[in-house]
Amino acid sequence: MIKSFISRVFGRGAKQAAHPSKPVVYGPDKHHIRRDHISRGARKTCEELQRAGHTAFVVGGAVRDLLLGMRPKDFDVATSAHPDAVRSLFRRSRIIGRRFQIVHVMWGAETVEVSTYRAHFTKEADEDRQDEHGRVLSDNVFGTQAEDALRRDFTVNALFYDPVKEEVWDFQHGVKDLIAKKLVMIGDPAMRYREDPVRMLRAARLSAKLGLAIDPRTAAPVKELRHLLENVPQARLFEEILKMLLSGNAVACVQRLREMELHHGLLPLLDDALEDPATGPFAMAALKATDDRLREDKPVSPAFLLAALLWGRVERRWHELEEKGQPSTPSLHSAMHDALDAQRGSLAIPRRFDATMKELWLLQPRFLQRGGTRPFRLLEHPRFRAAYDFFELRARSGNAPLEVGQWWERFQDASGEERERMLHPDEGGKKKRRRRRGGRRAPGEGGSPEEVAPGADE
């Protein structure tokens, strides 16, 4: 449907490019994007830059998504103005970045990322800006709009939209490739992957998200060059993986990673999600649940998803330590630390997620304790809802007892009396009082010396 729509809209009437530096320009009568589809901040940024004599366009993924009838998450702007000139035009703005210098322009709660047109990178002219593997270390040589289009990664990302004239500018036949449902690398794919190995992960994410087939020439060098991902800074690598997992198409993205053989070793948490027979179905269920929530515009927690993907490693190590005779709770603590340390050896998960992940893991054994006061205390835990969702997903995918998950579903909605009847007496036992310290009991004080305090079953 999308293919026929784009073909119908763009099939005729465009001003055809006679030279690679000349774009195909589609006027407002040839496409359905209107200026009010663009965020207020991006629209005003382009208007101010054009008013100051510069060219300015909404660029890249936002234009691509709007042409496909999708709602972009953010809007980036590309301009002929250098960063200092952009900075001088907008009071609430700041220049950031070293390798790739850009300007953040703030409009209320919205931040618009503004980049200056970059010159086309050539290996021969710019070897001093590469590392030994060919990765670009500096990319602040400015150029023309046509050069900027040429140095973008895929043809469908080299599209520009002018919100003032409501025109789409296409320098690299991106519209044609959208019609053909192909993801095509601009330039020589092997050289482009060497410049930035993350493009291999981006190819997997975009092809899965947009339903595009990766062009054979674009896919061919991946197997030979995938080891270059090991040289990418871990923070940047994690950022790309998180985009993939929170794209709303995580299941398709992970499957595409497997097809391209990009998950082995480098991404241990995805190895488990795809291959562990005991916990793999649970990890895939967590990915699907995240996709469903994003499609319904519900909030999602990266820490929850990461905890689910790493649960296989945690659980396996936990049981190994228990079998060696270590107590259960210390074993679980050790297993959590071991799993996180092993993952950080290849892909560093930021420590800001650690507390939530550990709480979710530590609460899992408590769902098996259904006697005494323990279920009531668990219900009052601040992380109960997230931990229950975690356990319920495990139960539905065969990683935890289904009967226990169903018990907790009933227990939450039951009245006080019903909850008391649901308790398992073999797990709770008789409540006892703690022996008084220092001397005998006062005359008439009830109880026996053997009684202990309520809640001692903790």
KEFIGU-695285 format. One record per residue (C-alpha): z, y, x. Coordinates in pm, 1 decimal. Each point is the difference from the previous one (the first is absolute). Layout:
BEGIN
R         zz         yy         xx
R          Z          Y          X
...
//
This chain:
BEGIN
R         zz         yy         xx
R        0.0        0.0        0.0
R       89.7      240.8      279.9
R     -320.5      -90.8      184.5
R     -223.5       71.0     -300.6
R      189.6      322.5      -75.2
R      -41.8      136.2      353.7
R     -365.6     -109.2        5.5
R      -65.2      181.1     -327.2
R      180.4      316.8      107.1
R     -130.4       25.9      354.9
R     -339.3     -163.6      -37.6
R     -203.2      318.5      -45.4
R        5.9      369.2       64.6
R      192.1       24.0      326.5
R     -124.4      226.4      278.6
R     -103.6     -265.1      251.0
R       88.4       34.9      366.1
R     -294.5       32.7      236.7
R      213.1      -40.0      312.6
R      328.3     -182.0       79.5
R      172.1      337.8       41.2
R     -111.3      104.2     -348.5
R      199.7     -143.6     -287.3
R     -114.0     -126.4     -335.6
R      153.8      256.1     -237.6
R       81.4     -101.9     -356.0
R       48.8      293.0     -236.9
R      251.9        4.2     -284.9
R     -263.2     -131.2     -242.0
R      -37.2     -319.3      210.9
R      360.6     -122.9        9.9
R      316.5        3.6     -211.7
R      250.0      156.9      248.1
R      131.2      336.2     -115.9
R      222.1      249.4      177.0
R      289.0      -72.7     -235.1
R       -3.0     -360.4      127.8
R      115.1      142.1      333.8
R      367.9       79.6       58.6
R       99.9      364.7      -30.7
R      102.4       20.5      365.7
R     -324.5     -147.0      136.4
R     -208.8      216.5     -231.3
R      178.6      322.5       98.8
R      -16.6      -96.4      369.3
R     -379.0      -35.1      -17.9
R      -34.7      324.1     -196.3
R      206.4      200.0      251.3
R     -185.5     -142.3      299.1
R     -338.7       73.2     -156.7
R      113.6      350.6      -94.4
R       81.7       55.3      369.5
R     -355.1      -97.9      100.4
R       52.3     -364.1       92.1
R     -142.9     -312.4     -156.4
R      254.2     -229.8     -162.9
R      -32.2     -327.5     -189.4
R      218.7     -269.0     -149.3
R      -90.3     -297.3      216.0
R       14.3     -375.4       40.8
R      187.8     -242.6     -218.6
R       69.6      243.9     -283.4
R     -371.9       63.1      -54.3
R      -76.7     -371.9       25.5
R      270.1      -90.4     -252.4
R     -104.7      269.1     -246.7
R     -359.3     -125.0       10.3
R      131.5     -347.9      -81.1
R      202.5      132.0     -292.5
R      332.2      -51.3      181.7
R      287.1      247.8       31.2
R       61.2      106.2      362.2
R      355.1        6.2      133.1
R      -62.8      307.8      213.5
R     -271.3      249.0       89.4
R      -90.9       85.6      358.9
R     -205.2      302.4      100.5
R     -249.9       37.7      286.6
R     -107.0      343.8      118.6
R     -193.1      191.4      264.2
R      313.5      207.5       71.5
R      198.0      -92.3      312.0
R      368.1      -91.3      -44.3
R      126.7      341.7      112.9
R     -230.6      171.8     -251.0
R      121.3     -226.1     -280.1
R      359.3       64.8       99.7
R      -52.3      376.3      -13.2
R     -139.1      -15.0     -356.0
R      287.0     -187.5     -159.5
R      356.5      121.8       26.8
R      147.1     -343.0      -83.4
R     -183.4     -211.2      257.7
R       58.2     -167.0      334.9
R     -211.0     -163.7      271.0
R       90.5     -360.6       78.5
R     -130.9     -279.3      221.2
R     -109.6      -36.1      359.6
R     -268.2     -268.0        1.1
R     -147.2      141.8     -320.4
R      111.4      355.3      -73.8
R       14.7       88.4     -371.3
R      165.3      261.1     -222.9
R      235.8      -73.8     -287.4
R      -32.2      263.1     -273.7
R      281.9       -2.0     -256.5
R      -48.1       93.2     -365.0
R      330.3      -57.0     -177.5
R       72.7     -373.0       23.7
R     -357.3      -79.9      108.3
R     -101.4      -18.1      367.0
R     -372.8       23.3       75.2
R     -121.5     -142.1      330.2
R     -268.3      224.1      150.9
R     -211.0     -117.2      295.5
R     -265.6      184.1      196.6
R     -343.7     -161.5       30.6
R        0.8     -226.8      306.5
R     -289.5      -47.9      241.2
R     -155.9     -344.7       14.5
R      175.5     -209.6      262.4
R     -222.9     -149.7      273.7
R      127.2     -251.4      251.9
R     -205.7      138.9      285.3
R      111.9      361.1      -41.6
R      364.6      -63.1      -81.0
R      126.8     -288.2      214.9
R      288.3      217.0      116.5
R      130.3        1.9     -359.6
R       15.2     -380.7      -28.8
R      242.1     -264.6      120.4
R     -111.4     -309.6      190.2
R      -81.0     -183.2     -324.6
R     -215.9      281.9     -139.9
R      260.9      137.0     -242.5
R      -34.1      375.2      -54.7
R      304.0      187.1      134.2
R     -108.2      353.3      -82.7
R     -230.5      118.8     -276.8
R       19.7      377.1      -17.9
R     -358.2       95.1       89.6
R     -129.5      192.8     -298.8
R     -354.6      -18.3     -132.6
R     -222.7       39.0     -304.0
R       34.6     -148.4     -345.5
R     -282.1     -246.1       73.2
R      174.3     -112.0      319.7
R      325.6      -36.5     -191.0
R     -172.8     -228.2     -251.1
R     -149.2     -204.5      285.2
R      337.8      -62.2      163.9
R      170.0     -122.9     -318.6
R       55.0     -374.2      -25.4
R     -194.2     -125.8     -304.9
R     -296.0      150.5     -183.8
R      192.9       10.7     -330.7
R      260.6      219.0      172.0
R     -257.2      251.0      130.6
R      -33.7      177.2     -334.9
R       88.1      367.6      -57.0
R       69.6      181.9     -326.4
R      -14.4      378.7      -41.0
R      237.8       89.2     -286.3
R     -146.3      352.1      -22.1
R     -365.3     -102.3      -53.4
R       94.1     -347.3     -128.6
R     -246.8     -165.4      239.8
R       20.7     -338.3      175.9
R     -138.6       -3.7      355.5
R     -100.8     -336.7      145.1
R      -94.1      -15.4      370.3
R       15.2     -377.4       59.6
R     -141.3     -160.9     -317.3
R      347.5      -74.4     -129.3
R     -113.4       23.3     -362.9
R     -272.6     -257.0       66.5
R      256.4     -239.1      149.2
R      233.5       52.3     -297.3
R     -287.3      -99.8     -227.1
R      -64.9     -308.9      214.5
R      376.5      -73.6        5.8
R       -1.3      -19.1      380.4
R      246.8      123.4      260.7
R     -203.8      114.9      297.4
R      126.6      131.8      333.0
R     -161.2      319.4      128.6
R     -146.3      -55.6      347.8
R       52.3     -306.0      220.2
R      286.4     -204.1     -155.9
R      123.7     -146.7      330.4
R       26.6      344.4      159.5
R      167.0      144.7     -309.5
R      261.8     -278.8       -2.8
R       69.4       60.5      368.0
R       48.6      372.4      -70.0
R      254.4      -84.1     -271.0
R       92.0     -368.3      -58.7
R      182.2       91.7     -323.2
R     -346.9       29.8     -154.7
R       -3.0     -380.6      -21.7
R      305.8        9.6     -228.1
R     -150.1      288.7     -192.9
R     -316.7     -200.7      -60.0
R      210.3     -278.1     -152.1
R      198.5      242.8     -218.3
R     -293.5      204.4     -128.9
R     -223.8     -297.9      -69.9
R      278.9     -163.7     -202.5
R      103.0      320.2     -178.9
R     -353.6      108.9      -92.7
R     -152.8     -342.8      -54.5
R     -256.8       56.8      275.8
R     -150.5     -270.1      220.2
R       34.6       72.8      371.2
R     -346.4       42.0      148.4
R      -73.9     -295.4      236.9
R      -68.5      232.5      292.0
R      330.9      178.3      -66.1
R      192.5     -329.2      -17.4
R     -162.6     -172.5      299.5
R      208.4      147.5      289.8
R      342.0      -45.4     -167.8
R       69.9     -352.8      124.4
R      -70.8       98.5      361.0
R      188.1      331.8      -11.1
R      301.5      -73.6     -224.7
R      224.6      -31.7      308.6
R      -37.7      377.9       46.9
R      246.6       51.4     -285.6
R      270.9     -103.6      245.9
R      -57.1      330.9      183.7
R       53.4      218.1     -309.5
R      337.3      180.3      -21.4
R      225.8     -200.6     -230.7
R       88.3      294.9     -222.2
R     -367.8       62.2      -76.8
R      -63.5     -368.0      -56.7
R      290.8      -22.5     -243.0
R     -127.4      305.7     -188.1
R     -336.6     -170.0      -55.5
R      162.1     -327.1     -108.5
R      222.5      187.9     -245.3
R     -306.9      171.9     -148.7
R     -149.2     -344.2      -46.2
R      309.6     -147.4     -165.3
R       44.4      300.6     -230.3
R     -368.1       46.8      -85.3
R       28.5     -169.3     -339.2
R     -226.8     -272.9      138.6
R      240.6     -166.5      242.9
R      -92.5     -356.7      -98.9
R     -370.3       65.7       57.3
R       76.2      186.6      325.4
R      206.7     -287.8      140.3
R     -269.8     -247.6      -96.0
R     -262.0      216.8      171.9
R      217.5       18.6      312.5
R        8.2     -376.7        5.0
R     -377.8      -23.8      -38.3
R      -38.5      234.2      297.4
R      271.9     -190.4      195.6
R      191.6      322.1       61.7
R      344.8     -123.7     -109.3
R       86.9     -266.5      258.3
R      269.0       82.4      255.3
R      -34.1      374.6      -31.5
R      148.5        1.7     -351.0
R      256.5     -283.1      -21.7
R      123.4      107.1     -343.0
R     -351.1      -54.6     -138.3
R      -28.0     -336.7      176.3
R      292.8     -118.1     -213.2
R     -134.9      162.1     -314.7
R     -322.6     -192.4       31.6
R       98.6     -329.4      158.6
R      365.5     -101.7      -55.6
R        1.5     -264.1     -278.8
R      366.4       65.3      -88.1
R        4.0      379.5      -16.2
R     -369.1       93.3        2.1
R      -34.2      -15.0     -382.2
R      300.7      232.1      -33.4
R     -148.6      250.4      246.7
R     -331.5       -2.0     -185.3
R      187.1       42.4     -331.6
R      172.5      306.9      145.7
R     -338.1      144.4      104.4
R     -140.4      -59.7     -347.2
R      307.1      152.3     -167.3
R      -39.9      309.5      219.9
R     -368.8       28.2      -94.0
R       88.8      -28.8     -370.2
R      268.0      270.4       22.2
R     -235.6      239.3      181.1
R     -269.3      -52.1     -264.5
R      258.6       86.0     -265.8
R      105.6      313.9      194.4
R      347.6     -143.0       53.9
R      196.9       71.0      321.7
R       -1.5     -259.9      276.2
R      225.6      -56.1      300.0
R     -157.5      -66.4      341.0
R      332.5     -150.2      113.5
R       -6.2     -250.3     -289.3
R     -351.5     -114.2       88.3
R       72.3      -23.7      372.0
R      317.0     -198.3      -75.2
R     -206.5     -240.6     -210.3
R     -261.2      -45.5      273.3
R      268.1      -70.9      260.9
R      217.3     -220.2     -221.7
R     -170.6     -317.0      122.2
R      110.1       65.9      357.3
R      349.1       96.4     -106.4
R       51.0     -304.1     -220.8
R     -140.2     -243.9      254.8
R      222.1      130.0      280.3
R      302.8       16.4     -232.8
R      -24.9     -370.1      -84.3
R      -61.5      -92.1      365.3
R      325.8      167.9       99.6
R      188.8     -161.2     -289.8
R     -122.5     -343.4      108.8
R      143.3       69.1      343.2
R      343.7       36.6     -159.4
R       27.6      379.4      -26.7
R      160.9      145.2     -316.5
R     -245.1      113.4     -266.1
R       62.8      375.3       -5.1
R        1.1       51.8      380.2
R     -313.7     -216.1       12.5
R     -174.0      228.3     -249.0
R      100.4      309.8      199.3
R     -138.2     -153.5      320.5
R     -320.2     -107.8     -175.3
R      -60.2      352.9     -129.3
R       35.1      153.9      344.3
R     -218.9     -267.8      158.6
R     -277.8       52.7     -255.7
R       -0.2      378.1       39.2
R        6.5      -21.4      380.3
R     -289.1     -246.7        2.1
R     -204.5      221.7     -231.9
R       67.0      310.2      209.4
R     -151.6     -177.7      297.0
R     -343.1       40.6     -156.8
R       25.9      245.6     -289.9
R      300.0      229.9       -9.7
R      148.8       40.9     -346.1
R      179.6      338.9       -3.6
R      376.3      -38.0        2.3
R       34.1      215.2     -310.4
R      -99.5     -309.8     -200.0
R      257.1     -228.6      166.0
R      300.8       71.6     -222.7
R     -184.3      -69.2     -326.5
R     -168.3     -313.0      134.7
R      328.0     -143.3      128.2
R      179.1       70.3     -328.0
R     -272.1     -180.4     -196.4
R       27.2     -301.6      230.6
R      380.8       -8.5        4.6
R       23.3        9.1     -378.4
R     -224.9     -302.5      -52.8
R      271.0     -270.6       52.4
R      229.5      180.3     -245.1
R     -234.3      -80.5     -290.3
R       92.8     -365.3       44.9
R      367.7       81.0      -62.0
R       47.8        1.3     -378.1
R      373.2      -48.5      -41.9
R      315.2      212.4        2.1
R      -42.2      372.8       45.1
R     -294.7      -24.0      237.6
R     -282.5       49.5     -256.0
R      175.7      309.3     -140.6
R       39.6      152.6      346.2
R     -363.3      -72.1       82.7
R     -112.8      173.5     -320.9
R      181.7      314.2      116.7
R     -162.7        3.4      345.1
R     -224.9      308.8       52.0
R     -287.3     -224.1      117.1
R       39.3     -257.4     -277.1
R     -323.1       82.8     -182.5
R     -218.0      -17.8      311.0
R      178.8     -311.8      126.1
R      -39.2     -168.2     -340.7
R     -373.9       82.8       -6.8
R      -22.3     -153.8      347.2
R      183.1     -317.2     -111.2
R     -195.5      -23.7     -324.5
R     -330.7       16.4      191.4
R      130.1     -272.0      231.7
R       95.9     -217.1     -299.7
R     -336.7       42.6     -170.8
R     -185.7      -93.4      318.7
R      211.7     -309.1       75.3
R      211.7      146.5      281.2
R      326.3        5.6     -203.6
R      134.2     -203.1     -293.3
R     -180.5      109.6     -316.6
R      300.6      -93.9     -214.6
R      217.9      244.7      196.2
R     -250.7      280.4      -50.3
R       -6.9      -68.6     -373.5
R      382.5       -6.1       -9.5
R       15.5      345.7      156.7
R     -259.0      133.1     -242.7
R      220.0     -111.7     -291.5
R      325.4      109.7      167.7
R     -115.6      362.0       38.5
R      -68.7       40.3     -372.4
R      296.5     -201.9     -129.2
R      310.8      149.0     -159.4
R      335.9      -15.7      175.7
R      109.7     -313.3     -187.9
R     -332.3     -171.8       57.2
R       20.2       73.5      371.0
R      343.9     -160.7       18.1
R     -138.2     -313.6     -167.5
R     -295.0      -10.7      239.4
R      213.9      -10.1      314.7
R        1.9     -322.6      197.4
R      365.8     -110.2       20.9
R      -66.7     -228.1      293.8
R     -100.1      306.5      204.8
R      273.4      237.1     -115.9
R      317.4     -201.5      -16.1
R      336.1      122.0     -126.7
R       86.8      354.8       93.4
R      302.4       15.9      221.7
R      232.4      258.7      140.4
R       60.9       72.5      361.4
R      344.2      -94.6      138.6
R      226.8      299.0       50.8
R       75.6       80.8      357.9
R      347.8       41.3      141.6
R      268.5     -177.3     -196.5
R       65.4     -170.8     -326.2
R     -128.8       93.3     -342.7
R      209.0      220.5     -223.0
R      192.0     -176.0     -277.6
R     -219.2      -64.6     -301.3
R     -328.8       56.0      186.7
R     -261.7     -250.7     -118.2
R     -233.0     -213.6      202.5
R       40.2     -253.0      274.5
R       -8.8       32.8      379.9
R     -342.9     -166.0        8.5
R     -178.2      262.7     -216.3
R     -245.4      247.2      158.3
R     -150.2      329.4     -113.0
R     -287.8       23.5     -248.9
R     -331.8       29.4      177.9
R      108.1     -209.5      294.4
R     -305.9     -216.0      -61.7
R     -197.9      277.0      169.3
//
